Amino acid sequence: MTTVEVVQGDITKFPSDVIVNAANSSLLGGGGVDGAIHKAAGPDLLFACRLLGGAKTGEAKITDAYGITTAQKIIHTVGPVYKGLDPEIAADFLYSCYQNSLTLAKGFKSVTFPAISTGIYGYPLVDATEVAVNAIKEWLEENPDSSLEKIYLIAWAEEDFKVITEVVNAT
């Protein structure tokens, strides 16, 4: 049985078979989680991401973890920019980020997600967490043969950890 757990910490140091990168469409690094993952993984990640040719909102692509020794793989997914987007469309894109990432992580034992699109992309944390939890639950129901034992939702900041924990416990 797969369990979902909320943790606080640094995704680049958290032990997980797979970590998910909240990437931009170029997949070539940026700010926030994306920048931290690229910095920790080193220049080989940038080279590998160049070969992927970018990604569209909601898509997910996978690379090795390179200099991040606590993970085997990195899944790069492009979340929606919330401002100016219809909330239902934003939710559909975000839902796809989680579903597509889980499909790529299906053969591993653990995967760790940051709060996709909640930083500079402006998605409200409570709403984004509700979408994440629903996407994860539905994916698990549709994929009972998955090898995943643990799905982690990681928060860098204590305030975010508290909010995510409250939403997960209420959902």
GIVEN-V586193 format. One record per residue. N is the residue number from 1. RES is the residue in one letter. D_FIRST is the distance of its C-alpha to the first C-alpha in whole Angstrom. Layout:
BEGIN
n res d_first
N RES D_FIRST
N RES D_FIRST
END
This chain:
BEGIN
n res d_first
1 M 0
2 T 4
3 T 7
4 V 10
5 E 13
6 V 17
7 V 19
8 Q 23
9 G 24
10 D 26
11 I 23
12 T 26
13 K 25
14 F 21
15 P 19
16 S 17
17 D 17
18 V 18
19 I 20
20 V 21
21 N 25
22 A 26
23 A 29
24 N 32
25 S 33
26 S 35
27 L 32
28 L 35
29 G 34
30 G 35
31 G 35
32 G 32
33 V 29
34 D 30
35 G 33
36 A 31
37 I 29
38 H 32
39 K 34
40 A 31
41 A 31
42 G 34
43 P 37
44 D 35
45 L 32
46 L 35
47 F 36
48 A 33
49 C 33
50 R 36
51 L 36
52 L 33
53 G 36
54 G 34
55 A 31
56 K 32
57 T 30
58 G 26
59 E 26
60 A 24
61 K 25
62 I 24
63 T 26
64 D 26
65 A 26
66 Y 29
67 G 31
68 I 27
69 T 26
70 T 23
71 A 21
72 Q 22
73 K 22
74 I 23
75 I 22
76 H 25
77 T 25
78 V 28
79 G 28
80 P 30
81 V 33
82 Y 33
83 K 37
84 G 39
85 L 36
86 D 35
87 P 32
88 E 31
89 I 31
90 A 30
91 A 27
92 D 26
93 F 27
94 L 24
95 Y 22
96 S 23
97 C 22
98 Y 19
99 Q 18
100 N 20
101 S 19
102 L 15
103 T 17
104 L 18
105 A 15
106 K 13
107 G 14
108 F 14
109 K 11
110 S 12
111 V 14
112 T 17
113 F 19
114 P 22
115 A 23
116 I 24
117 S 28
118 T 29
119 G 31
120 I 34
121 Y 33
122 G 33
123 Y 30
124 P 30
125 L 27
126 V 26
127 D 26
128 A 24
129 T 21
130 E 21
131 V 21
132 A 19
133 V 16
134 N 17
135 A 17
136 I 13
137 K 12
138 E 14
139 W 13
140 L 9
141 E 11
142 E 13
143 N 11
144 P 9
145 D 10
146 S 9
147 S 9
148 L 8
149 E 6
150 K 9
151 I 11
152 Y 14
153 L 17
154 I 20
155 A 23
156 W 27
157 A 29
158 E 28
159 E 29
160 D 26
161 F 24
162 K 25
163 V 25
164 I 22
165 T 20
166 E 22
167 V 21
168 V 17
169 N 18
170 A 20
171 T 18
END
